[in-house]
Amino acid sequence: MIGSIVPRPIALVTTLSGDGVVNAAPFSYFNIVTANPPMVSVSVQRKQGIRKDTARNALTAGSFVVHITDAANVEAVNRTAANLPAAESEIDFARLTTVPSEKITVPGIVEAKVRMECVLEQAYPLGGTADEPACDLLIGRVVCFHIADELLHNGRIDVDRLQPVSRLAGSNYGKIGEMFSLERPL
């Protein structure tokens, strides 16, 4: 399945533990849910039914920040996938820099050209069994957008300047290649 549903955008998600540790992790099971109000989804896979730090922290704090992975930050984002203890921050390990959020307590990452402060709208345990779900589907309502000025062109994000990176299968990633337009039928 992960080799056929490609390319997948990569969200770098930051959360804040009850002890004040900033957690960061990449997720390619990520997408838009709705534009009104703006919402995104992130599916956080569990290990033997046990929640990962991202889901646990998002549920406890009620908020998280989603960052778009791009060519300039993809290597650091990949480092955040390291399996560190909950008391250790991936931010330091990946040599990233935090920045305070405006509307929520969870900090964002300076190195991301696009970040979305989210409040947790819904969380659903899915898959697996009733006793051991396979994942937590987090739905976040975006309460604040941060977009680097250099990306904006006529009120829209210039994809060539953003240089988003997508996840393929295994250790493979993809960049935007040839682009084309099609008019939608009336």
Backbone as CSV, one residue per row, in Angstrom:
resi,resn,N_x,N_y,N_z,CA_x,CA_y,CA_z,C_x,C_y,C_z
1,MET,0.815,-1.191,0.000,0.000,0.000,0.000,0.865,1.264,0.000
2,ILE,1.906,1.303,0.851,2.701,2.532,0.903,3.526,2.740,-0.362
3,GLY,3.734,1.690,-1.150,4.449,1.836,-2.414,3.542,2.272,-3.554
4,SER,2.223,2.180,-3.368,1.315,2.572,-4.441,0.624,3.903,-4.172
5,ILE,0.487,4.299,-2.917,-0.126,5.588,-2.607,1.013,6.585,-2.414
6,VAL,1.493,7.095,-3.537,2.637,8.004,-3.571,2.377,9.118,-4.575
7,PRO,2.978,10.245,-4.483,3.779,10.719,-3.361,2.879,11.153,-2.208
8,ARG,3.411,11.095,-0.989,2.672,11.514,0.199,3.379,12.718,0.818
9,PRO,2.643,13.808,1.092,3.285,14.944,1.758,3.761,14.528,3.143
10,ILE,4.772,15.197,3.638,5.341,14.854,4.946,5.102,16.001,5.917
11,ALA,4.417,15.686,7.008,4.209,16.651,8.083,5.251,16.398,9.158
12,LEU,5.956,17.428,9.554,6.775,17.356,10.760,5.877,17.904,11.856
13,VAL,5.559,17.080,12.846,4.617,17.474,13.893,5.363,17.682,15.203
14,THR,5.135,18.847,15.816,5.675,19.082,17.151,4.528,19.024,18.156
15,THR,4.844,18.450,19.317,3.911,18.390,20.440,4.689,18.719,21.704
16,LEU,3.962,18.921,22.784,4.572,19.262,24.053,4.087,18.287,25.115
17,SER,5.036,17.631,25.781,4.667,16.672,26.828,4.250,17.413,28.090
18,GLY,3.627,16.700,29.008,3.252,17.278,30.293,4.451,17.767,31.088
19,ASP,5.634,17.216,30.776,6.872,17.614,31.455,7.601,18.745,30.730
20,GLY,6.994,19.266,29.660,7.594,20.382,28.934,8.602,19.991,27.876
21,VAL,8.669,18.708,27.507,9.590,18.258,26.462,8.920,18.440,25.097
22,VAL,9.620,19.108,24.174,9.101,19.282,22.820,9.460,18.044,22.012
23,ASN,8.423,17.376,21.524,8.585,16.187,20.688,8.427,16.608,19.237
24,ALA,9.206,16.011,18.343,9.064,16.263,16.904,9.174,14.941,16.179
25,ALA,8.283,14.727,15.209,8.308,13.486,14.436,7.672,13.707,13.069
26,PRO,8.186,13.002,12.040,7.626,13.124,10.690,6.514,12.103,10.441
27,PHE,5.510,12.521,9.662,4.385,11.639,9.321,3.989,11.844,7.872
28,SER,3.983,10.758,7.104,3.531,10.856,5.716,2.100,10.366,5.552
29,TYR,1.456,9.971,6.639,0.027,9.670,6.606,-0.658,10.958,7.059
30,PHE,-0.661,11.967,6.175,-1.037,13.343,6.497,-1.744,13.970,5.313
31,ASN,-2.788,14.776,5.577,-3.476,15.442,4.479,-4.444,16.509,4.963
32,ILE,-5.075,17.182,4.009,-6.127,18.168,4.270,-7.411,17.407,4.559
33,VAL,-8.199,17.906,5.510,-9.507,17.332,5.797,-10.593,18.231,5.223
34,THR,-10.517,19.522,5.525,-11.482,20.494,5.024,-10.841,21.873,5.024
35,ALA,-11.383,22.765,4.176,-10.861,24.125,4.116,-11.676,25.097,4.963
36,ASN,-12.884,24.698,5.363,-13.742,25.606,6.107,-14.422,24.903,7.258
37,PRO,-13.876,24.988,8.473,-12.638,25.663,8.833,-11.439,24.821,8.397
38,PRO,-10.261,25.422,8.291,-9.105,24.641,7.842,-8.758,23.543,8.853
39,MET,-8.714,22.298,8.363,-8.360,21.151,9.202,-7.422,20.230,8.448
40,VAL,-6.537,19.589,9.210,-5.605,18.610,8.656,-5.720,17.327,9.463
41,SER,-5.293,16.226,8.840,-5.278,14.941,9.541,-3.857,14.400,9.570
42,VAL,-3.539,13.742,10.676,-2.253,13.060,10.831,-2.553,11.713,11.460
43,SER,-2.110,10.643,10.812,-2.296,9.301,11.356,-0.988,8.866,12.011
44,VAL,-1.069,8.641,13.321,0.107,8.268,14.099,0.013,6.779,14.411
45,GLN,0.879,5.988,13.773,0.862,4.545,13.963,1.294,4.191,15.382
46,ARG,0.675,3.172,15.945,1.050,2.716,17.294,2.039,1.567,17.194
47,LYS,2.709,1.288,18.304,3.598,0.121,18.398,2.955,-0.861,19.365
48,GLN,2.515,-1.998,18.846,1.823,-3.025,19.641,0.691,-2.420,20.454
49,GLY,-0.065,-1.525,19.835,-1.217,-0.917,20.476,-0.899,0.240,21.397
50,ILE,0.375,0.547,21.587,0.780,1.619,22.510,0.965,2.923,21.736
51,ARG,0.347,3.996,22.242,0.448,5.305,21.603,1.887,5.812,21.574
52,LYS,2.239,6.458,20.462,3.529,7.136,20.368,3.427,8.491,21.076
53,ASP,4.573,9.090,21.351,4.628,10.370,22.058,3.756,11.429,21.382
54,THR,3.783,11.508,20.054,3.030,12.535,19.329,1.545,12.462,19.659
55,ALA,0.959,11.278,19.547,-0.477,11.135,19.821,-0.778,11.381,21.293
56,ARG,0.025,10.817,22.152,-0.194,10.984,23.592,-0.118,12.461,23.979
57,ASN,0.894,13.159,23.497,1.058,14.578,23.822,-0.064,15.428,23.230
58,ALA,-0.455,15.143,21.997,-1.536,15.915,21.354,-2.844,15.731,22.116
59,LEU,-3.105,14.508,22.558,-4.322,14.253,23.331,-4.281,14.955,24.686
60,THR,-3.139,14.961,25.334,-3.005,15.585,26.651,-3.065,17.106,26.556
61,ALA,-2.305,17.688,25.638,-2.223,19.149,25.515,-3.380,19.737,24.712
62,GLY,-3.972,18.922,23.822,-5.055,19.409,22.981,-4.593,20.262,21.822
63,SER,-3.300,20.175,21.481,-2.778,20.972,20.379,-1.484,20.384,19.840
64,PHE,-1.118,20.814,18.630,0.122,20.393,17.976,0.399,21.351,16.830
65,VAL,1.622,21.309,16.302,1.992,22.146,15.164,2.417,21.236,14.016
66,VAL,1.876,21.518,12.823,2.227,20.780,11.608,3.105,21.678,10.747
67,HIS,4.254,21.139,10.328,5.202,21.853,9.471,5.307,21.093,8.154
68,ILE,5.434,21.820,7.056,5.606,21.191,5.744,7.099,20.923,5.530
69,THR,7.400,19.699,5.161,8.784,19.306,4.892,9.183,19.768,3.494
70,ASP,10.369,20.368,3.398,10.853,20.848,2.100,12.301,20.428,1.889
71,ALA,12.839,20.757,0.716,14.192,20.329,0.360,15.247,20.857,1.333
72,ALA,15.001,22.017,1.930,15.992,22.600,2.835,16.006,21.941,4.215
73,ASN,14.879,21.338,4.627,14.837,20.778,5.976,14.628,19.266,6.040
74,VAL,14.557,18.600,4.902,14.210,17.173,4.883,15.211,16.300,5.653
75,GLU,16.489,16.616,5.600,17.458,15.791,6.330,17.265,15.915,7.839
76,ALA,17.020,17.120,8.325,16.753,17.310,9.755,15.433,16.645,10.135
77,VAL,14.432,16.775,9.280,13.136,16.124,9.535,13.335,14.618,9.642
78,ASN,14.133,14.050,8.770,14.405,12.612,8.815,15.064,12.220,10.140
79,ARG,15.949,13.075,10.660,16.600,12.780,11.945,15.597,12.723,13.089
80,THR,14.482,13.461,12.979,13.491,13.446,14.056,12.778,12.098,14.158
81,ALA,12.965,11.230,13.184,12.362,9.889,13.230,13.120,8.958,14.172
82,ALA,14.215,9.438,14.744,14.997,8.612,15.674,14.130,8.169,16.849
83,ASN,14.354,6.963,17.299,13.580,6.379,18.394,14.202,6.794,19.733
84,LEU,13.859,8.001,20.187,14.424,8.528,21.433,13.455,8.300,22.595
85,PRO,13.952,8.273,23.825,13.060,8.187,24.987,12.160,9.425,25.057
86,ALA,10.979,9.288,25.665,10.002,10.383,25.739,10.570,11.627,26.417
87,ALA,11.507,11.462,27.322,12.082,12.592,28.054,13.146,13.340,27.255
88,GLU,13.483,12.846,26.058,14.515,13.446,25.221,13.870,14.071,23.992
89,SER,14.244,15.306,23.649,13.660,16.004,22.515,14.404,15.706,21.214
90,GLU,13.635,15.412,20.181,14.205,15.212,18.842,14.705,16.524,18.249
91,ILE,14.236,17.638,18.792,14.639,18.959,18.292,16.151,19.123,18.397
92,ASP,16.691,18.839,19.562,18.145,18.961,19.763,18.887,17.938,18.911
93,PHE,18.389,16.704,18.896,19.032,15.639,18.130,19.114,15.986,16.641
94,ALA,18.056,16.629,16.116,18.004,16.986,14.693,18.613,18.359,14.410
95,ARG,19.083,19.042,15.460,19.667,20.374,15.326,18.684,21.371,14.693
96,LEU,17.456,21.355,15.217,16.425,22.294,14.788,16.242,23.364,15.864
97,THR,15.516,24.418,15.513,15.325,25.546,16.408,13.837,25.778,16.640
98,THR,13.431,25.887,17.902,12.019,26.147,18.189,11.719,27.637,18.152
99,VAL,10.432,27.935,17.934,9.915,29.298,17.955,8.556,29.238,18.650
100,PRO,8.262,30.207,19.527,6.962,30.174,20.193,5.812,30.286,19.192
101,SER,4.726,29.602,19.474,3.512,29.734,18.670,2.736,30.944,19.165
102,GLU,1.811,31.408,18.344,1.014,32.585,18.707,-0.274,32.228,19.431
103,LYS,-0.904,31.087,19.064,-2.237,30.771,19.586,-2.263,29.552,20.507
104,ILE,-1.202,28.752,20.510,-1.161,27.538,21.323,0.162,27.487,22.083
105,THR,0.271,26.564,23.035,1.493,26.481,23.850,2.604,25.682,23.181
106,VAL,2.269,24.859,22.196,3.268,24.023,21.530,4.122,24.888,20.605
107,PRO,5.450,24.844,20.738,6.298,25.635,19.845,6.387,25.035,18.448
108,GLY,6.754,25.897,17.510,6.992,25.469,16.141,8.483,25.365,15.866
109,ILE,8.816,25.133,14.611,10.196,24.971,14.161,10.530,26.118,13.199
110,VAL,11.586,26.854,13.495,12.017,27.990,12.684,12.342,27.563,11.249
111,GLU,12.953,26.404,11.086,13.452,25.975,9.776,12.345,25.607,8.784
112,ALA,11.103,25.575,9.218,9.989,25.254,8.315,9.446,26.528,7.683
113,LYS,9.274,26.507,6.370,8.742,27.671,5.659,7.228,27.789,5.822
114,VAL,6.576,26.677,6.139,5.132,26.667,6.379,4.872,25.884,7.654
115,ARG,4.146,26.519,8.584,3.739,25.808,9.786,2.318,26.207,10.140
116,MET,1.607,25.253,10.729,0.208,25.440,11.074,0.006,25.077,12.537
117,GLU,-0.413,26.051,13.323,-0.756,25.794,14.711,-2.157,25.161,14.724
118,CYS,-2.281,24.017,15.384,-3.543,23.273,15.373,-4.047,22.987,16.779
119,VAL,-5.358,23.081,16.946,-5.979,22.564,18.160,-6.604,21.230,17.781
120,LEU,-6.548,20.295,18.693,-7.058,18.955,18.425,-8.582,18.999,18.353
121,GLU,-9.118,18.729,17.190,-10.559,18.717,16.961,-11.153,17.360,17.343
122,GLN,-10.503,16.292,16.871,-10.958,14.925,17.143,-9.749,13.993,17.122
123,ALA,-9.861,12.879,17.807,-8.843,11.822,17.760,-9.581,10.498,17.749
124,TYR,-9.202,9.639,16.825,-9.862,8.350,16.670,-8.840,7.221,16.706
125,PRO,-9.000,6.249,17.597,-8.177,5.042,17.498,-8.761,4.189,16.364
126,LEU,-7.897,3.744,15.463,-8.375,2.990,14.294,-7.521,1.751,14.055
127,GLY,-8.087,0.796,13.294,-7.367,-0.394,12.864,-7.073,-1.342,14.010
128,GLY,-6.302,-2.349,13.704,-5.921,-3.334,14.705,-7.144,-3.991,15.322
129,THR,-7.170,-4.058,16.638,-8.305,-4.626,17.369,-8.799,-3.602,18.387
130,ALA,-9.925,-3.904,19.024,-10.459,-2.995,20.035,-9.472,-2.824,21.187
131,ASP,-8.747,-3.896,21.525,-7.769,-3.833,22.613,-6.425,-3.255,22.185
132,GLU,-6.096,-3.392,20.904,-4.817,-2.910,20.373,-5.009,-2.185,19.055
133,PRO,-5.502,-0.924,19.092,-5.647,-0.184,17.830,-4.301,-0.041,17.125
134,ALA,-4.352,0.116,15.804,-3.127,0.240,15.011,-2.621,1.674,14.927
135,CYS,-3.532,2.648,15.091,-3.115,4.039,14.957,-4.080,4.963,15.683
136,ASP,-3.655,6.220,15.782,-4.500,7.300,16.269,-4.604,8.313,15.135
137,LEU,-5.821,8.539,14.661,-6.042,9.542,13.624,-6.365,10.855,14.319
138,LEU,-5.460,11.821,14.182,-5.626,13.132,14.794,-6.166,14.106,13.757
139,ILE,-7.234,14.803,14.102,-7.782,15.851,13.244,-7.512,17.172,13.950
140,GLY,-6.749,18.038,13.308,-6.402,19.332,13.893,-7.050,20.472,13.144
141,ARG,-7.635,21.401,13.884,-8.183,22.625,13.295,-7.080,23.674,13.342
142,VAL,-6.732,24.189,12.174,-5.645,25.172,12.085,-6.155,26.513,12.609
143,VAL,-5.485,27.024,13.648,-5.886,28.296,14.250,-4.923,29.427,13.897
144,CYS,-3.775,29.084,13.318,-2.812,30.109,12.902,-1.863,29.524,11.854
145,PHE,-1.708,30.238,10.747,-0.769,29.852,9.695,0.464,30.741,9.769
146,HIS,1.640,30.158,9.523,2.884,30.906,9.392,3.489,30.503,8.052
147,ILE,3.629,31.467,7.149,4.149,31.191,5.810,5.272,32.182,5.534
148,ALA,6.433,31.664,5.146,7.579,32.527,4.846,7.217,33.494,3.720
149,ASP,7.582,34.759,3.905,7.246,35.803,2.932,7.708,35.466,1.519
150,GLU,8.883,34.856,1.401,9.422,34.577,0.067,8.603,33.556,-0.724
151,LEU,7.701,32.851,-0.042,6.860,31.866,-0.726,5.627,32.476,-1.366
152,LEU,5.218,33.636,-0.873,3.957,34.218,-1.327,4.120,34.975,-2.637
153,HIS,3.201,34.683,-3.572,3.177,35.341,-4.872,1.704,35.507,-5.258
154,ASN,1.257,36.746,-5.357,-0.149,37.046,-5.668,-1.115,36.337,-4.719
155,GLY,-0.766,36.318,-3.447,-1.649,35.728,-2.452,-1.653,34.211,-2.409
156,ARG,-0.765,33.581,-3.126,-0.685,32.116,-3.157,0.746,31.671,-2.862
157,ILE,0.868,30.419,-2.434,2.193,29.860,-2.172,2.813,29.403,-3.488
158,ASP,4.030,29.851,-3.742,4.781,29.453,-4.932,5.452,28.107,-4.636
159,VAL,4.954,27.055,-5.251,5.440,25.696,-4.998,6.905,25.542,-5.391
160,ASP,7.331,26.252,-6.443,8.744,26.192,-6.849,9.654,26.725,-5.744
161,ARG,9.200,27.748,-5.043,10.001,28.308,-3.949,9.904,27.465,-2.677
162,LEU,8.758,26.848,-2.442,8.591,25.994,-1.266,9.458,24.744,-1.375
163,GLN,9.528,24.155,-2.544,10.274,22.928,-2.800,9.875,21.807,-1.823
164,PRO,8.554,21.471,-1.788,8.112,20.427,-0.872,8.709,19.073,-1.240
165,VAL,8.882,18.250,-0.234,9.416,16.905,-0.418,8.327,15.929,-0.019
166,SER,8.224,14.840,-0.758,7.210,13.828,-0.462,7.866,12.507,-0.111
167,ARG,7.090,11.686,0.530,7.557,10.360,0.937,7.096,9.354,-0.102
168,LEU,7.980,8.449,-0.447,7.653,7.338,-1.323,7.694,6.092,-0.449
169,ALA,8.183,4.989,-0.927,8.282,3.776,-0.106,9.715,3.586,0.375
170,GLY,9.877,2.853,1.471,11.207,2.576,2.007,11.922,3.845,2.397
171,SER,13.161,3.990,1.964,13.951,5.186,2.276,13.895,6.220,1.167
172,ASN,12.925,6.095,0.264,12.855,6.967,-0.907,11.932,8.159,-0.694
173,TYR,12.386,9.300,-1.221,11.659,10.557,-1.160,11.543,11.101,-2.574
174,GLY,10.651,12.072,-2.773,10.494,12.678,-4.085,10.358,14.183,-3.980
175,LYS,10.759,14.859,-5.051,10.581,16.305,-5.172,9.600,16.560,-6.299
176,ILE,9.088,17.772,-6.347,8.174,18.155,-7.423,8.947,18.095,-8.738
177,GLY,8.377,17.414,-9.699,8.987,17.335,-11.024,8.223,18.213,-11.996
178,GLU,7.939,17.677,-13.148,7.199,18.420,-14.158,5.783,18.706,-13.652
179,MET,5.350,19.950,-13.802,3.992,20.327,-13.410,3.187,20.665,-14.656
180,PHE,1.882,20.398,-14.592,0.990,20.744,-15.698,-0.364,21.114,-15.128
181,SER,-1.194,21.766,-15.948,-2.522,22.205,-15.510,-3.596,21.549,-16.346
182,LEU,-4.734,21.283,-15.742,-5.926,20.787,-16.433,-7.110,21.595,-15.943
183,GLU,-7.926,22.081,-16.858,-9.131,22.803,-16.471,-10.166,21.800,-15.983
184,ARG,-10.830,22.116,-14.890,-11.881,21.244,-14.378,-13.136,21.420,-15.228
185,PRO,-13.854,20.320,-15.461,-15.094,20.443,-16.247,-16.136,21.247,-15.459
186,LEU,-16.983,21.934,-16.197,-18.043,22.742,-15.557,-19.172,21.882,-15.081
